[in-house]
Amino acid sequence: MLFDDYTVRTVALGAAGLGIVSGALGTFAVLRRQALVGDAVSHAALPGIVLAYLVTGSKASLGLLLGAAITGFLAVLLVTAVIRTTRVKADAALGLWLASFFGVGLVLLTFVQRRPDASQAGLDRFLFGQAATVLREDVWTIAIVGAIALSVLALAWKQMKLLAFDPDFGTALGLRMRLADVLLTGLLVVATVIGLQMVGAVLMSAMLIAPTAAARQWSDRLGRVTLLAGLFGAVAGVVGAVASSRAERLPTGPTIVLAVAAIVLLSFLFAPTRGIAMRWLRARSRRGRLALNAVLESVGELEQQHGSGSRGHAAETIGALIAGDPRVALEQLARRGLVARTPDGLWTLTVRGREELDRR
């Protein structure tokens, strides 16, 4: 079986864990209109990774991710400081620090790669991700750190819910909403840095945003959206990992992102209440019901004008009242037993049809 392969199983488990954590935590970033925070954190993580390597001389994942978390959190704090102390808007502040940190990271990465020793090889995998290098220890890191992050989210659920929808009301209740904001930022940093090796700095923001974008099409309740976002992230992770293993030289990170993009597209089209295709079908169904009602009422109106004992009425006469061709609607009404066709091709109400009109 496919999952008997150690590499595929390891990558799929890691991607599923990443999808659950990033999907659930990304829900609050999207609801707070901070979807680009994940992008800023992922790009700002690159200099932290390189600096952690320069300080420790080791490429151990935990140390590199700790460096990524520090610079990622610093970038978010700087973005917040710029927004609160200047007239620069949030999107401009995010773009400023995102580009600055990423530029510093690229300069440091270039510097490190020019060193004569080869111990720095592989650091560039954090740019676009390299899931094939994920080991069992990395999966355990994602699982443990992700479980801690989700546990914190569950414990602070009330504060996070208020933070997402009405932080001023939370402050009025005496809750420390500023602390909750910092906590949420820290959780988003955690969700971002644990996915860098899997998806990479460039694409990691999609894992925070896309699952929630899909889940919002299926429900309006925060709890359900959070659970669905985690589920969609996990499914995308597994599908992307398996798909990339079946094709030669197909990168896992971009494939996972494509898988979650496909889930978003399907949700936009076929979600029961908000899906574009489903709304079109409902609108078409409503138009059909309106057309049937118009034809039925036209037959009833003609019957009232000519008396219930009339032999019936031609389709052309009925169509003159609705300004259209009633033949398809008449056939559907006949199948429902509301009208009947006489031997000479005229249309008349049935007993059931008259009862239906009397009830209106």
LUMGUKOL-409057 format. One record per atom (N, C-alpha, C): x, y, z; residue in three letters. Coordinates in steps of 0.001 Angstrom, whole numbers, plus 500000, padded with zeros to 6 digits. Layout:
BEGIN
XYZALA
...
% end
This chain:
BEGIN
500836498797500000MET
500000500000500000MET
500871501254500000MET
500259502367499582LEU
501013503604499441LEU
501599504059500770LEU
500820503955501853PHE
501279504452503138PHE
502254503503503834PHE
502572502386503189ASP
503629501531503713ASP
504998502154503484ASP
505075503100502565ASP
506318503814502309ASP
506595504770503465ASP
507771504635504088TYR
508089505440505267TYR
508058506936504969TYR
508662507333503847THR
508744508759503512THR
507361509346503286THR
506541508633502496VAL
505187509138502217VAL
504385509232503498VAL
504476508211504344ARG
503714508217505593ARG
504157509366506500ARG
505457509587506584THR
505979510651507440THR
505547512028506943THR
505693512240505635VAL
505325513536505063VAL
503821513765505188VAL
503012512722504940ALA
501560512868505021ALA
501116513195506445ALA
501708512537507437LEU
501353512824508828LEU
501758514239509219LEU
502959514636508802GLY
503403515989509098GLY
502523517035508438GLY
502167516793507174ALA
501320517739506449ALA
499919517802507047ALA
499396516659507495ALA
498075516645508125ALA
498093517432509430ALA
499125517221510231GLY
499238517975511479GLY
499365519465511236GLY
500180519820510255LEU
500332521234509902LEU
499007521818509430LEU
498266521063508616GLY
496987521541508110GLY
495982521789509214GLY
495936520904510196ILE
494997521076511313ILE
495327522341512102ILE
496605522496512444VAL
497009523639513275VAL
496838524951512526VAL
497367525022511309SER
497298526280510558SER
495863526624510170SER
495057525612509837GLY
493667525874509489GLY
492870526416510659GLY
493025525788511825ALA
492259526223513004ALA
492685527615513466ALA
493988527850513553LEU
494461529154514034LEU
494269530247512982LEU
494371529864511714GLY
494180530846510657GLY
492771531401510618GLY
491811530673511186THR
490431531159511238THR
490357532531511895THR
491088532710512980PHE
491015533964513719PHE
491775535076513007PHE
492836534731512277ALA
493535535741511480ALA
492630536277510380ALA
491890535377509735VAL
490993535800508658VAL
489837536623509206VAL
489239536173510311LEU
488104536897510877LEU
488500538280511391LEU
489747538423511813ARG
490228539722512295ARG
490804540572511166ARG
490635540103509928ARG
491181540800508757ARG
492694540982508868ARG
493356539951509400GLN
494811539953509514GLN
495413538793508731GLN
494803538521507576ALA
495237537370506796ALA
496691537481506356ALA
497174538711506140LEU
498549538894505685LEU
499573538778506809LEU
499109538653508052VAL
500048538490509152VAL
500868537216508964VAL
500204536149508524GLY
500924534902508270GLY
501986535068507205GLY
501681535842506190ASP
502655536108505137ASP
503849536874505697ASP
503568537880506522ALA
504654538650507126ALA
505520537774508028ALA
504877536934508835VAL
505628536072509746VAL
506495535087508974VAL
505927534469507940SER
506683533459507192SER
507895534061506493SER
507735535262505938HIS
508873535904505277HIS
509884536430506299HIS
509381536919507426ALA
510284537423508454ALA
511025536302509168ALA
510556535073509007ALA
511205533949509681ALA
512549533607509063ALA
512754533943507794LEU
513989533548507107LEU
515244534086507801LEU
515334535392508134PRO
516542535835508837PRO
516722535161510188PRO
515633534830510868GLY
515752534130512139GLY
516353532748511976GLY
515986532061510901ILE
516540530734510638ILE
518040530815510405ILE
518459531772509575VAL
519882531899509255VAL
520669532345510484VAL
520123533300511239LEU
520819533752512445LEU
520929532631513471LEU
519891531816513603ALA
519952530682514533ALA
521048529715514123ALA
521194529509512825TYR
522286528635512356TYR
523646529250512654TYR
523782530565512426LEU
525067531224512678LEU
525437531174514156LEU
524449531286515028VAL
524717531283516461VAL
525036529885516965VAL
524253528913516543THR
524405527550517076THR
525332526682516232THR
525473527000514938GLY
526261526150514060GLY
525597524824513769GLY
524318524706514101SER
523590523460513912SER
522355523697513054SER
521978522668512308LYS
520758522739511500LYS
519618521945512132LYS
519695521727513432ALA
518609521036514129ALA
517325521842513988ALA
516251521155513651SER
515005521836513314SER
514481522706514451SER
514572522206515687LEU
513994522937516806LEU
514683524278516996LEU
516001524305516894GLY
516736525552517048GLY
516438526536515942GLY
516371526043514700LEU
516065526921513576LEU
514656527488513682LEU
513709526659514106LEU
512332527132514238LEU
512197528131515378LEU
513008527968516417LEU
512984528948517503LEU
513471530306517002LEU
514534530308516196GLY
514999531559515601GLY
513954532168514685GLY
513273531326513908ALA
512211531809513022ALA
511077532428513825ALA
510735531810514949ALA
509648532332515777ALA
510002533697516360ALA
511240533867516753ILE
511649535143517365ILE
511558536277516352ILE
512135536092515170THR
512083537176514187THR
510674537353513625THR
509923536284513516GLY
508541536406513057GLY
507709537210514030GLY
507845536929515315PHE
507104537673516331PHE
507562539121516374PHE
508866539344516201LEU
509392540709516176LEU
508792541493515015LEU
508663540847513856ALA
508091541527512683ALA
506653541953512949ALA
505880541088513585VAL
504484541430513882VAL
504414542589514873VAL
505278542585515885LEU
505307543687516837LEU
505664545004516147LEU
506598544958515213LEU
506981546168514490LEU
505838546664513601LEU
505135545729512968VAL
503979546120512157VAL
502932546804513029VAL
502659546226514190THR
501676546804515107THR
502110548185515587THR
503404548324515883ALA
503908549615516352ALA
503772550686515274ALA
504052550332514032VAL
503935551297512941VAL
502479551724512762VAL
501561550773512836ILE
500135551090512653ILE
499635552009513750ILE
500072551771514991ARG
499547552526516132ARG
500208553891516302ARG
501431554044515824THR
502156555289516087THR
502307556172514861THR
501936555707513711THR
502052556507512494THR
500726556484511744THR
500694557157510622ARG
499491557199509797ARG
499560556171508674ARG
500519555277508745VAL
500659554222507740VAL
499589553159507990VAL
498912552730506922LYS
497862551719507033LYS
498456550325507238LYS
497575549409507636ALA
498034548059507979ALA
498681547353506797ALA
498064547445505609ASP
498623546731504471ASP
499996547277504088ASP
500170548606504179ALA
501462549197503863ALA
502523548790504890ALA
502133548754506172ALA
503076548353507211ALA
503494546902507042ALA
502532546046506717LEU
502856544636506484LEU
503809544493505315LEU
503520545185504220GLY
504396545095503063GLY
505791545613503355GLY
505885546676504140LEU
507184547262504475LEU
508054546288505240LEU
507529545751506334TRP
508342544872507159TRP
508519543498506536TRP
507516543024505801LEU
507658541745505102LEU
508854541794504156LEU
508892542837503311ALA
509979542948502341ALA
511320543175503031ALA
511329543973504106SER
512581544277504797SER
513190543037505431SER
512381542308506182PHE
512895541100506833PHE
513315540053505803PHE
512503539899504757PHE
512840538896503748PHE
514134539283503027PHE
514305540575502767GLY
515553541024502142GLY
516756540744503018GLY
516626541022504310VAL
517712540714505242VAL
517999539211505254VAL
516931538417505236GLY
517115536970505229GLY
517859536475503998GLY
517519537020502848LEU
518196536609501617LEU
519666537014501632LEU
519958538208502154VAL
521357538641502254VAL
522144537713503175VAL
521572537408504345LEU
522241536498505276LEU
522409535107504678LEU
521380534635503973LEU
521458533317503357LEU
522557533268502308LEU
522665534313501511THR
523724534379500506THR
525094534399501176THR
525214535158502255PHE
526478535220502986PHE
526866533844503520PHE
525910533154504112VAL
526200531843504695VAL
526569530836503619VAL
525886530884502489GLN
526149529913501433GLN
527506530103500765GLN
528111531258500941ARG
529440531501500372ARG
530567531068501297ARG
530220530571502477ARG
531243530091503401ARG
531889528833502843ARG
533147528609503144PRO
533854527473502539PRO
533366526103502992PRO
532823526002504208ASP
532332524703504675ASP
530964524418504070ASP
530569523162504100ALA
529304522747503477ALA
528211522495504499ALA
528448522909505758SER
527468522596506800SER
526175523389506647SER
526230524489505870GLN
525043525308505713GLN
524109524798504626GLN
524508523745503913ALA
523690523231502805ALA
522307522833503305ALA
521308523249502579GLY
519944522868502923GLY
519147523946503608GLY
519778525060503990LEU
519027526123504634LEU
518003526744503688LEU
518318526714502397ASP
517400527337501437ASP
516097526565501274ASP
516012525387501888ARG
514761524630501792ARG
513619525339502502ARG
513957526257503414PHE
512915526989504122PHE
512267528053503247PHE
512823528326502075LEU
512213529284501161LEU
510956528709500527LEU
511094527529499924PHE
509974526914499210PHE
509540525588499831PHE
510188525201500902GLY
509838523948501550GLY
510498522758500871GLY
510761521744501647GLN
511321520501501100GLN
510841519370501994GLN
509634518939501704ALA
508978517971502584ALA
509708516640502635ALA
510469516324501591ALA
511173515044501576ALA
512213514958502688ALA
512647516113503210THR
513644516113504283THR
513008516013505669THR
511679515974505726VAL
510988515887507016VAL
511211514507507620VAL
511655514482508868LEU
511917513227509568LEU
510844512990510622LEU
510908511809511224ARG
509933511478512261ARG
510008512480513408ARG
511235512933513734GLU
511385513918514802GLU
510678515223514455GLU
510707515605513179ASP
510023516822512759ASP
508509516674512890ASP
508010515484512570VAL
506574515236512712VAL
506167515326514180VAL
506993514778515055TRP
506702514879516489TRP
506735516332516953TRP
507666517115516402THR
507717518535516749THR
506438519241516339THR
505980518974515106ILE
504723519576514636ILE
503566519142515517ILE
503533517852515856ALA
502424517326516655ALA
502400517928518057ALA
503557517966518708ILE
503596518446520100ILE
503355519947520165ILE
504099520699519346VAL
503934522156519368VAL
502519522539518916VAL
502012521850517895GLY
500659522124517416GLY
499615521806518461GLY
499797520687519191ALA
498837520327520242ALA
498839521365521358ALA
500009521878521701ILE
500083522916522727ILE
499362524178522258ILE
499597524559520997ALA
498950525759520455ALA
497435525612520435ALA
496941524448520022LEU
495497524234519980LEU
494904524164521381LEU
495667523642522329SER
495189523606523717SER
495052525019524281SER
496036525865523972VAL
495955527263524412VAL
494740527941523776VAL
494509527661522499LEU
493341528223521811LEU
492047527787522493LEU
491974526521522852ALA
490765526016523507ALA
490564526656524874ALA
491647526827525634LEU
491534527420526967LEU
491145528891526900LEU
491593529582525861ALA
491289531012525718ALA
490193531239524679ALA
489318530260524497TRP
488312530324523439TRP
487400531543523579TRP
486948531831524794LYS
486041532962524986LYS
486714534272524602LYS
487962534448525039GLN
488680535678524706GLN
488944535778523206GLN
489293534652522577MET
489572534660521145MET
488302534950520341MET
487198534439520823LYS
485924534682520140LYS
485565536165520192LYS
485728536759521362LEU
485462538193521487LEU
486464539012520690LEU
487708538576520668LEU
488737539280519910LEU
488416539294518427LEU
487826538205517942ALA
487522538103516520ALA
486339538956516117ALA
485358539132517022PHE
484115539791516646PHE
483889541138517323PHE
484219541265518606ASP
483913542511519310ASP
484893542695520474ASP
486140543091520180PRO
487115543257521269PRO
486728544358522257PRO
486019545396521802ASP
485607546460522716ASP
484648545932523779ASP
483755545045523375PHE
482842544440524353PHE
483615543586525350PHE
484641542879524863GLY
485469542099525768GLY
486185542972526792GLY
486660544134526334THR
487297545066527265THR
486302545570528294THR
485072545843527850ALA
484026546309528763ALA
483695545254529817ALA
483846543980529466LEU
483594542905530434LEU
484745542723531418LEU
485837543465531195GLY
486975543358532096GLY
488021542354531646GLY
487884541833530444LEU
488862540877529924LEU
490059541619529341LEU
491212541013529420ARG
492451541641528946ARG
492609541328527450ARG
491957542134526636MET
491935541866525201MET
493283542147524543MET
494059543097525080ARG
495389543343524535ARG
496275542096524708ARG
496170541472525857LEU
496924540245526093LEU
496446539138525162LEU
495121539076524945ALA
494580538071524029ALA
495090538304522610ALA
495244539570522228ASP
495765539893520903ASP
497204539412520759ASP
498011539671521772VAL
499405539204521749VAL
499460537680521723VAL
498573537049522494LEU
498538535586522520LEU
498184535020521150LEU
497178535611520495LEU
496798535151519163LEU
497950535327518177LEU
498645536450518277THR
499804536668517405THR
500852535592517624THR
501094535266518894GLY
502059534200519184GLY
501637532861518621GLY
500348532553518704LEU
499854531292518149LEU
499998531265516631LEU
499749532401515980LEU
499916532462514520LEU
501384532290514137LEU
502267532850514946VAL
503697532664514691VAL
504062531191514799VAL
503535530530515822VAL
503798529101516001VAL
503284528301514803VAL
502050528583514391ALA
501467527862513260ALA
502268528075511990ALA
502863529249511860THR
503625529550510646THR
504974528859510645THR
505703528972511741VAL
507085528471511734VAL
507146526948511661VAL
506142526252512207ILE
506222524792512153ILE
505965524267510742ILE
505456525132509858GLY
505203524691508491GLY
506251525124507496GLY
507288525834507954LEU
508271526362507008LEU
509015525255506269LEU
509412524225506985GLN
510150523147506330GLN
509268522375505366GLN
507977522301505673MET
507055521538504838MET
506631522323503599MET
506220523560503782VAL
505637524344502697VAL
506553525469502234VAL
507337526036503161GLY
508240527112502798GLY
507688528475503147GLY
508594529449503254ALA
508207530803503651ALA
507312531469502624ALA
507519531163501356VAL
506784531850500301VAL
505312531438500276VAL
505016530173500573LEU
503664529653500397LEU
502924529402501714LEU
503600529611502853MET
502994529224504127MET
501718529995504424MET
501622531246503983SER
500427532033504292SER
499164531402503725SER
499305530652502613ALA
498137529994502022ALA
497543528961502964ALA
498371528317503779MET
497878527309504710MET
497102527946505867MET
497324529227506118LEU
496565529917507151LEU
495252530466506614LEU
495271530913505364ILE
494121531628504817ILE
493136530699504118ILE
493645529830503242ALA
492778529061502349ALA
491803528131503086ALA
492229527351504096PRO
491247526479504762PRO
490072527242505366PRO
490341528418505938THR
489253529219506509THR
488357529782505416THR
488976530211504310ALA
488168530715503191ALA
487196529655502704ALA
487644528396502686ALA
486755527303502291ALA
485712527017503364ALA
486137526980504620ALA
485217526634505708ALA
484110527667505872ALA
484412528950505592ARG
483401529999505738ARG
482236529823504776ARG
482444529079503711GLN
481353528845502766GLN
480361527808503290GLN
480761527034504282TRP
479931525928504757TRP
479194526235506053TRP
479637527248506798SER
478989527516508083SER
479245528964508502SER
478361529464509377ASP
478526530787509970ASP
478899530712511445ASP
478970529515511997ARG
479280529346513412ARG
480790529178513585ARG
481355529929514522LEU
482802529959514688LEU
483378528581514984LEU
482738527839515874GLY
483253526520516214GLY
483310525597515007GLY
482248525584514223ARG
482219524727513038ARG
483233525180512004ARG
483354526495511825VAL
484328527003510858VAL
485746526598511270VAL
486040526697512552THR
487371526326513037THR
487644524839512805THR
486661523996513129LEU
486835522556512917LEU
486959522221511434LEU
486117522826510612LEU
486181522567509178LEU
487492523046508579LEU
487978524211509031ALA
489253524721508516ALA
490380523750508847ALA
490394523232510074GLY
491406522238510426GLY
491278520968509592GLY
490037520524509367LEU
489806519327508560LEU
490261519547507120LEU
489888520686506531PHE
490286520973505153PHE
491809521064505039PHE
492453521675506039GLY
493912521749506018GLY
494547520374506076GLY
493999519489506912ALA
494537518134507018ALA
494345517360505719ALA
493150517455505138VAL
492883516753503869VAL
493822517244502773VAL
493997518570502689ALA
494897519122501674ALA
496321518635501889ALA
496749518571503151GLY
498096518096503436GLY
498309516661502993GLY
497360515795503323VAL
497500514380502946VAL
497418514214501422VAL
496436514863500801VAL
496285514750499348VAL
497524515272498629VAL
498032516417499068GLY
499223516974498435GLY
500440516081498607GLY
500606515519499804ALA
501748514637500048ALA
501676513380499193ALA
500490512789499129VAL
500327511557498332VAL
500482511859496848VAL
499871512946496387ALA
499958513284494956ALA
501397513541494535ALA
502161514252495359SER
503547514543495000SER
504404513285494986SER
504023512290495793SER
504798511041495813SER
504537510176494590SER
503419510419493913ARG
503075509605492753ARG
503666510135491455ARG
504159511366491473ALA
504726511966490262ALA
506186512320490517ALA
507005512097489542GLU
508429512353489688GLU
508704513859489708GLU
509523514283490669ARG
509971515668490793ARG
508811516664490971ARG
507748516224491593LEU
506645517121491896LEU
506809517587493337LEU
507087518886493580PRO
507359519356494945PRO
506127519236495832PRO
506357518836497076THR
505240518578497973THR
504562519858498441THR
505354520864498837GLY
504762522096499353GLY
503791522754498394GLY
504226523059497157PRO
503285523648496204PRO
502091522749495906PRO
502298521419495925THR
501188520506495666THR
500157520582496786THR
500616520710498024ILE
499688520878499150ILE
498890522164498995ILE
499563523233498594VAL
498881524512498399VAL
497857524393497272VAL
498204523690496200LEU
497246523483495109LEU
496052522658495578LEU
496308521689496452ALA
495211520867496973ALA
494247521708497806ALA
494786522569498655VAL
493888523408499470VAL
493193524451498594VAL
493865524901497524ALA
493201525823496593ALA
492035525129495890ALA
492203523842495563ALA
491111523086494947ALA
489930522952495908ALA
490218522758497207ILE
489147522681498203ILE
488408524009498281ILE
489147525111498223VAL
488510526435498237VAL
487606526598497020VAL
488103526218495854LEU
487308526347494635LEU
486036525517494712LEU
486150524276495161LEU
484968523426495287LEU
483977523999496303LEU
484497524570497370SER
483615525174498377SER
482901526392497816SER
483638527220497070PHE
483015528388496449PHE
481896527986495491PHE
482042526832494877LEU
481053526399493884LEU
479894525622494505LEU
480196524691495437PHE
479191523703495820PHE
478796523721497294PHE
479278524671498075ALA
478808524754499463ALA
477293524966499474ALA
476564524305500363PRO
475090524305500287PRO
474449525681500325PRO
474926526573501175THR
474249527864501315THR
474901528976500506THR
476220528952500362ARG
476924530056499714ARG
477554529694498384ARG
477550528443498027GLY
478191528032496789GLY
477571528691495567GLY
478414529122494648ILE
477919529818493460ILE
477000528915492654ILE
477428527683492432ALA
476604526760491652ALA
475297526449492373ALA
475357526287493686MET
474147525971494437MET
473183527157494446MET
473738528379494562ARG
472857529554494498ARG
472190529658493126ARG
472941529333492078TRP
472379529371490731TRP
471266528344490580TRP
471491527147491140LEU
470467526112491061LEU
469214526515491837LEU
469409527124493024ARG
468248527563493797ARG
467495528673493074ARG
468253529606492473ALA
467595530681491730ALA
466827530126490536ALA
467428529153489871ARG
466742528528488739ARG
465490527798489205ARG
465591527130490352SER
464431526430490889SER
463321527412491252SER
463712528551491838ARG
462693529561492182ARG
462025530117490932ARG
462833530365489895ARG
462249530862488648ARG
461291529843488057ARG
461660528562488168GLY
460775527516487663GLY
459466527460488414GLY
459543527600489759ARG
458314527577490560ARG
457437528779490243ARG
458072529927490058LEU
457300531120489711LEU
456599530956488372LEU
457321530342487410ALA
456723530129486098ALA
455538529166486183ALA
455693528099486973LEU
454592527145487131LEU
453389527811487798LEU
453650528609488835ASN
452549529290489513ASN
451829530259488572ASN
452619530962487736ALA
452008531913486810ALA
451102531202485814ALA
451539530068485293VAL
450731529329484322VAL
449480528762484987VAL
449640528201486185LEU
448486527643486889LEU
447450528737487180LEU
447924529893487641GLU
446993530982487926GLU
446339531513486646GLU
447059531462485529SER
446479531913484254SER
445357530978483821SER
445557529668483970VAL
444500528713483638VAL
443287528952484536VAL
443553529201485846GLY
442456529479486762GLY
441732530758486418GLY
442470531789485998GLU
441846533056485627GLU
440951532892484398GLU
441444532126483405LEU
440631531878482213LEU
439375531086482556LEU
439504530162483476GLU
438349529363483877GLU
437309530233484580GLU
437788531166485392GLN
436837532079486049GLN
436115532968485031GLN
436851533396484018GLN
436262534266483017GLN
435229533540482149GLN
435474532272481836HIS
434615531539480920HIS
433716530535481631HIS
433874530428482952GLY
433042529485483692GLY
433738528152483829GLY
433474527498484945SER
434148526229485209SER
433734525120484264SER
432656525331483511GLY
432202524290482588GLY
432816524403481212GLY
433756525329481009SER
434377525482479687SER
435183524243479325SER
435343524034478013ARG
436026522835477538ARG
437527522886477755ARG
438066524020478081GLY
439504524173478249GLY
439997525343477418GLY
441307525523477444HIS
441882526678476770HIS
443162526261476053HIS
443411526891474933ALA
444594526574474138ALA
445846527120474809ALA
446976526477474524ALA
448250526927475097ALA
448569528350474665ALA
448197528692473436GLU
448473530046472956GLU
447716531091473771GLU
446468530762474144THR
445665531691474953THR
446275531873476337THR
446716530763476917ILE
447354530842478239ILE
448657531627478147ILE
449417531400477063GLY
450680532104476886GLY
450508533591476721GLY
449359534021476190ALA
449126535452476026ALA
449039536164477372ALA
448610535440478408LEU
448500536056479727LEU
449840536167480437LEU
450761535269480131ILE
452064535294480827ILE
453171535824479934ILE
452829536183478691ALA
453823536712477740ALA
454970535729477538ALA
454631534487477304GLY
455651533477477056GLY
455026532177476614GLY
455878531192476333ASP
455399529874475912ASP
455144529017477148ASP
453903528580477382PRO
453582527859478610PRO
453651526342478474PRO
454062525828477319ARG
453912524382477070ARG
454713523529478055ARG
455971523898478298VAL
456792523102479233VAL
456180523135480627VAL
455752524329481068ALA
455145524444482399ALA
453840523653482475ALA
453039523667481402LEU
451786522905481399LEU
452047521409481522LEU
453080520918480850GLU
453412519489480952GLU
453826519138482380GLU
454621520027483018GLN
455023519762484399GLN
453823519796485343GLN
452928520751485128LEU
451720520811485961LEU
450841519591485752LEU
450799519095484521ALA
450012517886484238ALA
450594516684484960ALA
451941516590485016ARG
452562515471485732ARG
452274515545487229ARG
452050516742487735ARG
451719516896489150ARG
450220516764489417ARG
449440516593488367GLY
448000516403488528GLY
447239517679488772GLY
447795518838488410LEU
447117520106488647LEU
446331520588487426LEU
446750520190486243VAL
445995520491485025VAL
445893519202484214VAL
444974519215483258ALA
444787518041482404ALA
444572518517480965ALA
444965517659480044ARG
444812517972478618ARG
443612517228478060ARG
442752517971477421THR
441548517365476842THR
441897516666475532THR
441004515788475035PRO
441294515088473770PRO
441551516015472584PRO
440960517211472607ASP
441179518122471481ASP
442356519070471713ASP
443229518750472685GLY
444463519492472886GLY
444346520741473720GLY
443238520948474405LEU
443083522118475257LEU
443458521767476702LEU
443662522811477500TRP
444100522603478878TRP
443039523113479844TRP
442848522312480924THR
441859522669481928THR
442371522284483311THR
441836522933484330LEU
442215522608485705LEU
441618521276486125LEU
442359520549486950THR
441805519362487597THR
441205519775488936THR
440556518846489582VAL
440009519124490916VAL
441139519512491870VAL
442223518787491758ARG
443376519089492621ARG
443930520485492320ARG
443953520862491051GLY
444429522182490678GLY
443555523285491235GLY
442223523074491195ARG
441314524081491752ARG
441511524207493263ARG
441718523055493931GLU
441966523096495379GLU
443257523850495699GLU
444264523648494860GLU
445546524353495068GLU
445361525861494945GLU
444599526297493972LEU
444357527731493795LEU
443488528289494920LEU
442543527496495401ASP
441674527964496485ASP
442465528173497779ASP
443543527434497957ARG
444344527560499181ARG
445207528819499178ARG
445349529467498048ARG
446230530642497957ARG
445482531918498307ARG
% end
